[in-house]
Amino acid sequence: MIVCVCNNIRETELREAAKTGCRTACQSYKALGHRAKCGQCIRFARSILNEARDAA
């Protein structure tokens, strides 16, 4: 599923970023070579990262 339309970031990419130690949406986006643009995705990205971290 696409989480960030502006940067074409997928949920699986965010989950992988969480596995590498990224704790925030901004850290994850930076690790993927992007940065938040419009900001509409931040809340959803944050929930995915929290879920991935809790599952680990």
PDB file of N, CA, C and O in Angstrom:
ATOM      1  N   MET A   1       0.833  -1.170   0.000  1.00  0.00           N
ATOM      2  CA  MET A   1       0.000   0.000   0.000  1.00  0.00           C
ATOM      3  C   MET A   1       0.889   1.248   0.000  1.00  0.00           C
ATOM      4  O   MET A   1       1.899   1.297   0.702  1.00  0.00           O
ATOM      5  N   ILE A   2       0.514   2.230  -0.773  1.00  0.00           N
ATOM      6  CA  ILE A   2       1.240   3.495  -0.808  1.00  0.00           C
ATOM      7  C   ILE A   2       0.861   4.308   0.428  1.00  0.00           C
ATOM      8  O   ILE A   2      -0.319   4.536   0.694  1.00  0.00           O
ATOM      9  N   VAL A   3       1.860   4.735   1.168  1.00  0.00           N
ATOM     10  CA  VAL A   3       1.638   5.558   2.353  1.00  0.00           C
ATOM     11  C   VAL A   3       1.785   7.033   1.994  1.00  0.00           C
ATOM     12  O   VAL A   3       0.977   7.866   2.404  1.00  0.00           O
ATOM     13  N   CYS A   4       2.813   7.340   1.232  1.00  0.00           N
ATOM     14  CA  CYS A   4       3.100   8.722   0.843  1.00  0.00           C
ATOM     15  C   CYS A   4       3.016   8.839  -0.669  1.00  0.00           C
ATOM     16  O   CYS A   4       3.870   8.324  -1.392  1.00  0.00           O
ATOM     17  N   VAL A   5       1.987   9.515  -1.137  1.00  0.00           N
ATOM     18  CA  VAL A   5       1.788   9.682  -2.576  1.00  0.00           C
ATOM     19  C   VAL A   5       2.850  10.617  -3.158  1.00  0.00           C
ATOM     20  O   VAL A   5       3.337  10.386  -4.264  1.00  0.00           O
ATOM     21  N   CYS A   6       3.207  11.656  -2.431  1.00  0.00           N
ATOM     22  CA  CYS A   6       4.185  12.630  -2.926  1.00  0.00           C
ATOM     23  C   CYS A   6       5.535  11.980  -3.247  1.00  0.00           C
ATOM     24  O   CYS A   6       6.181  12.327  -4.236  1.00  0.00           O
ATOM     25  N   ASN A   7       5.952  11.036  -2.401  1.00  0.00           N
ATOM     26  CA  ASN A   7       7.258  10.392  -2.549  1.00  0.00           C
ATOM     27  C   ASN A   7       7.171   8.941  -3.000  1.00  0.00           C
ATOM     28  O   ASN A   7       8.195   8.279  -3.165  1.00  0.00           O
ATOM     29  N   ASN A   8       5.958   8.446  -3.199  1.00  0.00           N
ATOM     30  CA  ASN A   8       5.744   7.060  -3.608  1.00  0.00           C
ATOM     31  C   ASN A   8       6.401   6.076  -2.626  1.00  0.00           C
ATOM     32  O   ASN A   8       7.101   5.149  -3.032  1.00  0.00           O
ATOM     33  N   ILE A   9       6.160   6.297  -1.344  1.00  0.00           N
ATOM     34  CA  ILE A   9       6.705   5.433  -0.296  1.00  0.00           C
ATOM     35  C   ILE A   9       5.650   4.411   0.086  1.00  0.00           C
ATOM     36  O   ILE A   9       4.501   4.752   0.366  1.00  0.00           O
ATOM     37  N   ARG A  10       6.058   3.162   0.091  1.00  0.00           N
ATOM     38  CA  ARG A  10       5.148   2.060   0.402  1.00  0.00           C
ATOM     39  C   ARG A  10       5.260   1.657   1.874  1.00  0.00           C
ATOM     40  O   ARG A  10       6.258   1.926   2.543  1.00  0.00           O
ATOM     41  N   GLU A  11       4.223   1.017   2.341  1.00  0.00           N
ATOM     42  CA  GLU A  11       4.185   0.536   3.720  1.00  0.00           C
ATOM     43  C   GLU A  11       5.355  -0.402   4.003  1.00  0.00           C
ATOM     44  O   GLU A  11       5.966  -0.323   5.069  1.00  0.00           O
ATOM     45  N   THR A  12       5.671  -1.284   3.066  1.00  0.00           N
ATOM     46  CA  THR A  12       6.772  -2.234   3.272  1.00  0.00           C
ATOM     47  C   THR A  12       8.105  -1.507   3.449  1.00  0.00           C
ATOM     48  O   THR A  12       8.959  -1.957   4.212  1.00  0.00           O
ATOM     49  N   GLU A  13       8.287  -0.394   2.754  1.00  0.00           N
ATOM     50  CA  GLU A  13       9.523   0.377   2.900  1.00  0.00           C
ATOM     51  C   GLU A  13       9.623   0.982   4.297  1.00  0.00           C
ATOM     52  O   GLU A  13      10.701   1.008   4.890  1.00  0.00           O
ATOM     53  N   LEU A  14       8.511   1.461   4.814  1.00  0.00           N
ATOM     54  CA  LEU A  14       8.513   2.013   6.171  1.00  0.00           C
ATOM     55  C   LEU A  14       8.783   0.934   7.204  1.00  0.00           C
ATOM     56  O   LEU A  14       9.497   1.170   8.179  1.00  0.00           O
ATOM     57  N   ARG A  15       8.224  -0.236   7.000  1.00  0.00           N
ATOM     58  CA  ARG A  15       8.466  -1.339   7.938  1.00  0.00           C
ATOM     59  C   ARG A  15       9.946  -1.742   7.927  1.00  0.00           C
ATOM     60  O   ARG A  15      10.514  -2.041   8.978  1.00  0.00           O
ATOM     61  N   GLU A  16      10.560  -1.750   6.762  1.00  0.00           N
ATOM     62  CA  GLU A  16      11.992  -2.050   6.667  1.00  0.00           C
ATOM     63  C   GLU A  16      12.816  -0.966   7.362  1.00  0.00           C
ATOM     64  O   GLU A  16      13.792  -1.269   8.048  1.00  0.00           O
ATOM     65  N   ALA A  17      12.426   0.286   7.185  1.00  0.00           N
ATOM     66  CA  ALA A  17      13.125   1.388   7.848  1.00  0.00           C
ATOM     67  C   ALA A  17      13.034   1.241   9.364  1.00  0.00           C
ATOM     68  O   ALA A  17      14.001   1.517  10.074  1.00  0.00           O
ATOM     69  N   ALA A  18      11.888   0.813   9.858  1.00  0.00           N
ATOM     70  CA  ALA A  18      11.721   0.600  11.298  1.00  0.00           C
ATOM     71  C   ALA A  18      12.664  -0.494  11.787  1.00  0.00           C
ATOM     72  O   ALA A  18      13.213  -0.399  12.885  1.00  0.00           O
ATOM     73  N   LYS A  19      12.850  -1.520  10.981  1.00  0.00           N
ATOM     74  CA  LYS A  19      13.755  -2.615  11.356  1.00  0.00           C
ATOM     75  C   LYS A  19      15.198  -2.140  11.454  1.00  0.00           C
ATOM     76  O   LYS A  19      15.982  -2.696  12.224  1.00  0.00           O
ATOM     77  N   THR A  20      15.556  -1.119  10.683  1.00  0.00           N
ATOM     78  CA  THR A  20      16.929  -0.609  10.706  1.00  0.00           C
ATOM     79  C   THR A  20      17.149   0.422  11.797  1.00  0.00           C
ATOM     80  O   THR A  20      18.246   0.965  11.929  1.00  0.00           O
ATOM     81  N   GLY A  21      16.101   0.700  12.591  1.00  0.00           N
ATOM     82  CA  GLY A  21      16.259   1.594  13.728  1.00  0.00           C
ATOM     83  C   GLY A  21      15.607   2.954  13.602  1.00  0.00           C
ATOM     84  O   GLY A  21      15.673   3.748  14.541  1.00  0.00           O
ATOM     85  N   CYS A  22      14.987   3.247  12.489  1.00  0.00           N
ATOM     86  CA  CYS A  22      14.291   4.526  12.343  1.00  0.00           C
ATOM     87  C   CYS A  22      13.101   4.548  13.289  1.00  0.00           C
ATOM     88  O   CYS A  22      12.299   3.615  13.323  1.00  0.00           O
ATOM     89  N   ARG A  23      12.998   5.633  14.062  1.00  0.00           N
ATOM     90  CA  ARG A  23      11.944   5.709  15.067  1.00  0.00           C
ATOM     91  C   ARG A  23      10.860   6.723  14.720  1.00  0.00           C
ATOM     92  O   ARG A  23       9.773   6.679  15.295  1.00  0.00           O
ATOM     93  N   THR A  24      11.133   7.621  13.803  1.00  0.00           N
ATOM     94  CA  THR A  24      10.143   8.634  13.435  1.00  0.00           C
ATOM     95  C   THR A  24       9.900   8.597  11.934  1.00  0.00           C
ATOM     96  O   THR A  24      10.683   8.028  11.173  1.00  0.00           O
ATOM     97  N   ALA A  25       8.806   9.212  11.530  1.00  0.00           N
ATOM     98  CA  ALA A  25       8.506   9.290  10.100  1.00  0.00           C
ATOM     99  C   ALA A  25       9.611  10.047   9.375  1.00  0.00           C
ATOM    100  O   ALA A  25      10.044   9.632   8.299  1.00  0.00           O
ATOM    101  N   CYS A  26      10.068  11.147   9.950  1.00  0.00           N
ATOM    102  CA  CYS A  26      11.116  11.941   9.299  1.00  0.00           C
ATOM    103  C   CYS A  26      12.417  11.154   9.152  1.00  0.00           C
ATOM    104  O   CYS A  26      13.077  11.238   8.116  1.00  0.00           O
ATOM    105  N   GLN A  27      12.787  10.397  10.167  1.00  0.00           N
ATOM    106  CA  GLN A  27      13.984   9.556  10.073  1.00  0.00           C
ATOM    107  C   GLN A  27      13.821   8.521   8.973  1.00  0.00           C
ATOM    108  O   GLN A  27      14.753   8.267   8.209  1.00  0.00           O
ATOM    109  N   SER A  28      12.655   7.930   8.894  1.00  0.00           N
ATOM    110  CA  SER A  28      12.390   6.908   7.882  1.00  0.00           C
ATOM    111  C   SER A  28      12.447   7.493   6.485  1.00  0.00           C
ATOM    112  O   SER A  28      13.062   6.918   5.588  1.00  0.00           O
ATOM    113  N   TYR A  29      11.808   8.630   6.302  1.00  0.00           N
ATOM    114  CA  TYR A  29      11.812   9.269   4.987  1.00  0.00           C
ATOM    115  C   TYR A  29      13.237   9.610   4.574  1.00  0.00           C
ATOM    116  O   TYR A  29      13.621   9.399   3.423  1.00  0.00           O
ATOM    117  N   LYS A  30      14.021  10.137   5.509  1.00  0.00           N
ATOM    118  CA  LYS A  30      15.410  10.491   5.211  1.00  0.00           C
ATOM    119  C   LYS A  30      16.216   9.248   4.834  1.00  0.00           C
ATOM    120  O   LYS A  30      17.012   9.283   3.895  1.00  0.00           O
ATOM    121  N   ALA A  31      16.012   8.156   5.561  1.00  0.00           N
ATOM    122  CA  ALA A  31      16.711   6.906   5.260  1.00  0.00           C
ATOM    123  C   ALA A  31      16.354   6.388   3.870  1.00  0.00           C
ATOM    124  O   ALA A  31      17.156   5.718   3.220  1.00  0.00           O
ATOM    125  N   LEU A  32      15.141   6.707   3.423  1.00  0.00           N
ATOM    126  CA  LEU A  32      14.692   6.279   2.095  1.00  0.00           C
ATOM    127  C   LEU A  32      15.048   7.295   1.013  1.00  0.00           C
ATOM    128  O   LEU A  32      14.709   7.105  -0.155  1.00  0.00           O
ATOM    129  N   GLY A  33      15.732   8.375   1.399  1.00  0.00           N
ATOM    130  CA  GLY A  33      16.152   9.382   0.434  1.00  0.00           C
ATOM    131  C   GLY A  33      15.079  10.402   0.094  1.00  0.00           C
ATOM    132  O   GLY A  33      15.113  11.012  -0.975  1.00  0.00           O
ATOM    133  N   HIS A  34      14.129  10.588   0.997  1.00  0.00           N
ATOM    134  CA  HIS A  34      13.026  11.523   0.768  1.00  0.00           C
ATOM    135  C   HIS A  34      12.828  12.403   1.987  1.00  0.00           C
ATOM    136  O   HIS A  34      13.514  12.256   2.999  1.00  0.00           O
ATOM    137  N   ARG A  35      11.879  13.319   1.873  1.00  0.00           N
ATOM    138  CA  ARG A  35      11.413  14.087   3.021  1.00  0.00           C
ATOM    139  C   ARG A  35       9.937  14.369   2.826  1.00  0.00           C
ATOM    140  O   ARG A  35       9.443  14.405   1.699  1.00  0.00           O
ATOM    141  N   ALA A  36       9.247  14.567   3.914  1.00  0.00           N
ATOM    142  CA  ALA A  36       7.810  14.825   3.829  1.00  0.00           C
ATOM    143  C   ALA A  36       7.569  16.115   3.055  1.00  0.00           C
ATOM    144  O   ALA A  36       8.277  17.106   3.233  1.00  0.00           O
ATOM    145  N   LYS A  37       6.573  16.083   2.206  1.00  0.00           N
ATOM    146  CA  LYS A  37       6.248  17.271   1.410  1.00  0.00           C
ATOM    147  C   LYS A  37       4.962  17.907   1.917  1.00  0.00           C
ATOM    148  O   LYS A  37       5.016  18.949   2.570  1.00  0.00           O
ATOM    149  N   CYS A  38       3.823  17.320   1.639  1.00  0.00           N
ATOM    150  CA  CYS A  38       2.549  17.934   2.046  1.00  0.00           C
ATOM    151  C   CYS A  38       2.194  17.601   3.490  1.00  0.00           C
ATOM    152  O   CYS A  38       1.435  18.340   4.118  1.00  0.00           O
ATOM    153  N   GLY A  39       2.725  16.504   4.032  1.00  0.00           N
ATOM    154  CA  GLY A  39       2.500  16.136   5.424  1.00  0.00           C
ATOM    155  C   GLY A  39       1.258  15.304   5.701  1.00  0.00           C
ATOM    156  O   GLY A  39       1.035  14.901   6.843  1.00  0.00           O
ATOM    157  N   GLN A  40       0.457  15.040   4.699  1.00  0.00           N
ATOM    158  CA  GLN A  40      -0.770  14.273   4.904  1.00  0.00           C
ATOM    159  C   GLN A  40      -0.495  12.842   5.364  1.00  0.00           C
ATOM    160  O   GLN A  40      -1.357  12.221   5.985  1.00  0.00           O
ATOM    161  N   CYS A  41       0.663  12.323   5.075  1.00  0.00           N
ATOM    162  CA  CYS A  41       0.984  10.926   5.356  1.00  0.00           C
ATOM    163  C   CYS A  41       1.624  10.700   6.723  1.00  0.00           C
ATOM    164  O   CYS A  41       1.729   9.558   7.171  1.00  0.00           O
ATOM    165  N   ILE A  42       2.047  11.753   7.383  1.00  0.00           N
ATOM    166  CA  ILE A  42       2.851  11.605   8.600  1.00  0.00           C
ATOM    167  C   ILE A  42       2.141  10.793   9.679  1.00  0.00           C
ATOM    168  O   ILE A  42       2.755   9.917  10.288  1.00  0.00           O
ATOM    169  N   ARG A  43       0.888  11.061   9.921  1.00  0.00           N
ATOM    170  CA  ARG A  43       0.160  10.335  10.973  1.00  0.00           C
ATOM    171  C   ARG A  43       0.087   8.846  10.651  1.00  0.00           C
ATOM    172  O   ARG A  43       0.294   8.008  11.529  1.00  0.00           O
ATOM    173  N   PHE A  44      -0.207   8.516   9.400  1.00  0.00           N
ATOM    174  CA  PHE A  44      -0.295   7.113   8.993  1.00  0.00           C
ATOM    175  C   PHE A  44       1.085   6.460   9.049  1.00  0.00           C
ATOM    176  O   PHE A  44       1.216   5.327   9.511  1.00  0.00           O
ATOM    177  N   ALA A  45       2.105   7.162   8.584  1.00  0.00           N
ATOM    178  CA  ALA A  45       3.467   6.632   8.629  1.00  0.00           C
ATOM    179  C   ALA A  45       3.880   6.362  10.070  1.00  0.00           C
ATOM    180  O   ALA A  45       4.487   5.333  10.365  1.00  0.00           O
ATOM    181  N   ARG A  46       3.555   7.275  10.953  1.00  0.00           N
ATOM    182  CA  ARG A  46       3.890   7.116  12.374  1.00  0.00           C
ATOM    183  C   ARG A  46       3.221   5.873  12.957  1.00  0.00           C
ATOM    184  O   ARG A  46       3.840   5.139  13.728  1.00  0.00           O
ATOM    185  N   SER A  47       1.971   5.635  12.595  1.00  0.00           N
ATOM    186  CA  SER A  47       1.267   4.458  13.122  1.00  0.00           C
ATOM    187  C   SER A  47       1.883   3.163  12.599  1.00  0.00           C
ATOM    188  O   SER A  47       1.958   2.174  13.328  1.00  0.00           O
ATOM    189  N   ILE A  48       2.323   3.162  11.351  1.00  0.00           N
ATOM    190  CA  ILE A  48       2.983   1.980  10.786  1.00  0.00           C
ATOM    191  C   ILE A  48       4.300   1.720  11.503  1.00  0.00           C
ATOM    192  O   ILE A  48       4.606   0.577  11.843  1.00  0.00           O
ATOM    193  N   LEU A  49       5.079   2.764  11.735  1.00  0.00           N
ATOM    194  CA  LEU A  49       6.354   2.612  12.433  1.00  0.00           C
ATOM    195  C   LEU A  49       6.143   2.105  13.858  1.00  0.00           C
ATOM    196  O   LEU A  49       6.870   1.223  14.315  1.00  0.00           O
ATOM    197  N   ASN A  50       5.170   2.648  14.550  1.00  0.00           N
ATOM    198  CA  ASN A  50       4.880   2.194  15.919  1.00  0.00           C
ATOM    199  C   ASN A  50       4.452   0.733  15.936  1.00  0.00           C
ATOM    200  O   ASN A  50       4.883  -0.036  16.795  1.00  0.00           O
ATOM    201  N   GLU A  51       3.619   0.358  15.001  1.00  0.00           N
ATOM    202  CA  GLU A  51       3.158  -1.030  14.905  1.00  0.00           C
ATOM    203  C   GLU A  51       4.326  -1.967  14.617  1.00  0.00           C
ATOM    204  O   GLU A  51       4.426  -3.035  15.220  1.00  0.00           O
ATOM    205  N   ALA A  52       5.199  -1.578  13.709  1.00  0.00           N
ATOM    206  CA  ALA A  52       6.354  -2.412  13.358  1.00  0.00           C
ATOM    207  C   ALA A  52       7.301  -2.540  14.545  1.00  0.00           C
ATOM    208  O   ALA A  52       7.846  -3.615  14.798  1.00  0.00           O
ATOM    209  N   ARG A  53       7.494  -1.447  15.266  1.00  0.00           N
ATOM    210  CA  ARG A  53       8.381  -1.464  16.425  1.00  0.00           C
ATOM    211  C   ARG A  53       7.799  -2.339  17.537  1.00  0.00           C
ATOM    212  O   ARG A  53       8.535  -3.079  18.191  1.00  0.00           O
ATOM    213  N   ASP A  54       6.492  -2.257  17.753  1.00  0.00           N
ATOM    214  CA  ASP A  54       5.843  -3.071  18.787  1.00  0.00           C
ATOM    215  C   ASP A  54       5.876  -4.559  18.449  1.00  0.00           C
ATOM    216  O   ASP A  54       5.932  -5.401  19.346  1.00  0.00           O
ATOM    217  N   ALA A  55       5.842  -4.879  17.165  1.00  0.00           N
ATOM    218  CA  ALA A  55       5.845  -6.277  16.728  1.00  0.00           C
ATOM    219  C   ALA A  55       7.232  -6.903  16.831  1.00  0.00           C
ATOM    220  O   ALA A  55       7.362  -8.127  16.853  1.00  0.00           O
ATOM    221  N   ALA A  56       8.262  -6.070  16.895  1.00  0.00           N
ATOM    222  CA  ALA A  56       9.643  -6.589  16.919  1.00  0.00           C
ATOM    223  C   ALA A  56      10.033  -7.095  18.279  1.00  0.00           C
ATOM    224  O   ALA A  56      11.157  -7.562  18.465  1.00  0.00           O
TER     225      ALA A  56
END
